[in-house]
Amino acid sequence: MANSPSQNPCGRILLVDDNCLGLAARRSVLVELGHQVLTSCTASEALELCAKQNFDVVVTDYKMPKMNGIELIGRLRKLHPATSVILISGFTDTLGLDEATTGADIVLQKSNNEVPQLIRAVNRLLRKQQAPPKKSAGSQAGSKLDKRKAR
């Protein structure tokens, strides 16, 4: 059974990695799923692309020459604070890379499961962007009290 577009929304994605083979593999998977995907082999080129256009999700490698993924995320957040970012690294455990230490929305470990994890992560971030805004905590608390009073 095919997934409906609302379950797996398509988005504009920028992939950043100095490893051309990894970049091409991730790109082909995401394009096959219907996403518009641009690629960059350097963080500085990625920033130039982000200055010219908006992306829904940026997927970056951590270890790259001249500017690592965390530095790229910091600069990207200044340009486009609302852009979702996924950091991929083979060193997540060794370097203690996680969402709190990197500024990424999701951090993924390079592994045999990387492709399905990347697909799930991209879809989750795109659905989150398209979701209607949640009610404030105060209004939710009030509605819970109202429901209890109604019983």
C-alpha positions in Angstrom: 0.0 0.0 0.0 1.5 3.4 -1.0 1.9 6.1 1.5 -0.2 9.2 1.1 1.5 12.5 0.6 0.4 13.7 4.0 2.2 10.7 5.6 5.5 11.4 3.7 5.6 15.0 2.6 8.2 16.0 -0.1 10.6 18.8 0.6 13.6 20.7 -0.6 16.7 19.1 0.9 20.4 20.1 0.8 22.9 17.4 1.4 26.4 18.4 2.5 29.3 15.9 2.5 32.9 15.9 1.2 32.5 12.2 0.5 31.1 12.1 -3.1 30.0 8.4 -2.8 28.0 9.0 0.4 26.5 12.1 -1.1 25.4 10.4 -4.3 23.9 7.4 -2.4 21.8 9.6 0.0 20.7 11.9 -2.9 19.5 9.0 -5.1 17.4 7.6 -2.2 15.8 10.9 -1.4 15.1 11.8 -5.0 13.5 8.4 -5.5 11.1 9.3 -2.6 10.1 12.5 -4.4 12.2 15.1 -2.7 14.0 18.0 -4.5 17.6 17.5 -3.6 20.7 19.6 -4.1 24.2 18.6 -3.0 27.3 20.3 -1.9 30.8 18.9 -1.3 31.8 21.8 1.0 30.3 23.6 3.9 31.1 27.0 2.4 29.4 26.1 -0.9 26.4 24.9 1.2 26.2 28.3 2.9 26.3 30.1 -0.5 23.3 27.9 -1.6 21.4 28.6 1.6 22.0 32.4 1.1 20.3 32.1 -2.3 17.4 29.8 -1.5 15.5 28.2 1.4 15.7 24.5 2.2 13.2 22.5 4.4 16.0 20.2 5.6 19.8 20.4 5.5 21.6 17.1 6.0 25.3 17.5 6.8 28.2 15.3 7.6 30.2 16.2 10.7 33.8 15.7 9.6 34.6 17.9 6.6 37.7 20.0 5.7 37.9 23.7 6.6 34.4 23.8 8.4 32.9 20.9 10.2 29.2 20.1 10.5 28.7 21.9 13.8 30.2 25.1 12.5 28.0 24.8 9.4 24.9 24.4 11.6 25.8 27.5 13.7 26.2 29.6 10.6 23.1 28.1 9.0 21.0 28.9 12.1 21.9 32.6 11.8 20.8 32.6 8.1 17.7 30.4 8.4 16.7 29.7 12.1 13.7 27.6 11.1 15.5 25.2 8.7 15.6 21.7 10.1 19.1 20.1 10.3 20.2 16.5 10.4 23.9 15.8 11.3 25.3 12.5 10.3 28.6 11.2 11.7 30.6 8.1 12.2 31.8 9.6 15.5 28.6 10.4 17.4 29.5 8.2 20.3 33.2 8.9 20.3 32.8 12.7 20.3 29.5 12.8 22.3 27.6 14.3 19.4 23.9 14.7 20.0 21.2 17.3 19.5 22.2 19.3 22.6 25.9 19.5 21.7 25.6 20.1 17.9 22.5 22.3 17.4 21.1 19.8 15.0 17.4 18.7 15.2 18.5 15.1 14.7 21.9 13.4 15.0 22.4 10.1 13.1 25.2 7.6 13.4 26.7 6.3 10.1 25.9 2.6 10.0 24.3 -0.1 8.0 20.9 1.4 9.1 21.7 4.9 8.1 19.5 5.0 5.0 16.2 4.0 6.7 17.1 6.2 9.7 17.7 9.1 7.3 14.4 8.6 5.5 12.5 8.5 8.8 14.3 11.5 10.2 13.6 13.6 7.0 9.9 12.6 7.0 9.5 13.4 10.7 11.0 16.8 10.3 8.9 17.6 7.2 5.7 16.5 8.9 6.6 18.6 12.0 7.1 21.7 9.7 3.7 21.1 8.1 1.8 20.3 11.4 -0.6 23.0 12.6 0.7 24.9 15.6 0.0 23.4 19.0 -2.1 25.2 21.5 -0.1 26.9 24.3 0.4 25.0 27.5 -2.0 27.3 29.3 -4.9 26.7 27.0 -4.2 22.9 27.1 -4.3 22.9 30.9 -7.5 24.9 30.8 -9.2 22.5 28.4 -8.2 19.5 30.6 -9.8 21.2 33.6 -12.9 22.0 31.6 -13.2 18.4 30.6 -12.9 17.2 34.2 -15.5 19.7 35.3 -17.9 18.6 32.6 -17.8 15.0 33.9 
